[in-house]
Amino acid sequence: MLTYQLQELTVRHPGAAQQAALHSLNLSIAQGEQIALIGPSGAGKTTLLATLALAQQPASGSLQAFGVTPWQLSHSERHRLRAQLFLAPQTPPLPPRQRVVTAVLAARLPQWSLWRALASLFKPADPEAAWQALSRFNLGDKLYSRVDRLSGGERQRCALARLLLSPAQALLVDEPLSALDPALSSLTLNTLRDEARQRNATLICSLHQVELALAHFPRIVALRDGRIAFDLPREQVTPAMIATLYQGEVPAAPAAEIAIDPLAVIPGAGACL
């Protein structure tokens, strides 16, 4: 079964100019695949993830998700389809005064009645599940902390803990390592891959760290200027391909060389569509 089928897909930037952000993409993604998106800044990685999450409508071409064409569905049918998708943006929005336990349990809102959702704001409905999800990212001690007391890296991992509690079958993750040190980067990617494998979910993760993409993901899709530069098993990706892909831009350093500012705070946390 295919999770996604893209044929000649073109997506335009919003606004008056309406310039194309993605050009005539052809891409097939099977259920359970694990894919790294790589490419220079502005290549279209974030736009592609937003399009796959049904947060952005294509200008032309076709997009199928789980065998249906989302933009031919009614609003309510498309909303139900979105319950199978989870988008974790690089700067995920979380109310700053919210407790971490509440933020993580928000992943279950699509499954709850309005009454249970409101009640959980005052007394978390399943704090044990939230703690277990946080613990997989070494954040169990932050269960009852306020979001605005977290560092940037902790907010990113809080968003990913939310992903663990969602029922989604397509996990779309945008730059999850930008505020993490080397050890946490590996832990994060291993946890995401393990979770996707356990539920046979599709995992698509955009990364600036090419070395980590090649180390952790069996399929590499490279974008440049809104087009697919190559789509290959990692064993077939050569240094020359990477050099051409990033021509004019230096790709992110290996995780061991990334300097992290421990005081940096990124506003927000993961979004469940």
KAJO-V623961 format. One record per backbone hydrogen bond with DSSP energy under -0.5 kcal/mol. NH is the residue of the N-H (numbers start at 0). CO is the residue of the C=O. If there is no record, write none. Layout:
NH	CO
NH	CO
//
This chain:
2	28
3	28
4	63
5	26
6	61
8	24
9	59
10	21
12	18
20	10
21	10
22	225
23	21
24	8
26	5
28	3
30	0
32	29
34	202
35	218
36	204
37	35
37	220
42	39
47	43
48	44
49	45
50	46
51	47
52	48
53	50
54	49
55	49
58	9
59	9
61	6
63	4
64	67
65	2
67	64
69	67
71	68
72	69
77	73
78	74
79	75
80	76
81	77
82	78
82	79
83	80
84	81
85	169
86	270
87	85
87	171
88	86
91	88
91	89
92	267
93	91
97	94
99	144
100	142
102	98
103	99
104	100
105	101
106	103
107	104
108	105
110	107
111	107
111	108
116	112
117	113
118	114
119	115
120	116
120	117
121	117
121	118
122	118
126	123
129	125
130	126
131	127
132	128
133	129
134	130
135	131
136	133
137	134
138	133
141	138
142	139
144	141
146	97
147	95
148	145
149	146
151	263
154	150
155	151
156	152
157	153
158	154
159	155
160	156
161	157
162	158
163	159
164	160
164	161
165	161
165	162
168	83
169	83
170	201
171	85
171	169
172	170
172	203
173	87
174	172
174	205
177	174
179	176
184	180
185	181
186	182
187	183
188	184
189	185
190	186
191	187
192	188
193	189
194	190
195	191
196	192
197	193
198	194
199	196
200	195
201	168
202	32
203	170
204	34
205	172
206	36
209	207
212	208
213	209
214	210
215	211
216	212
218	33
219	231
220	35
220	218
221	219
221	229
222	37
223	226
225	42
226	223
228	221
228	226
229	221
231	219
233	217
235	232
236	233
237	235
241	237
242	238
243	239
244	240
245	241
246	243
248	245
250	248
251	207
256	253
257	253
257	254
259	257
261	259
263	260
266	264
270	86
272	270
//
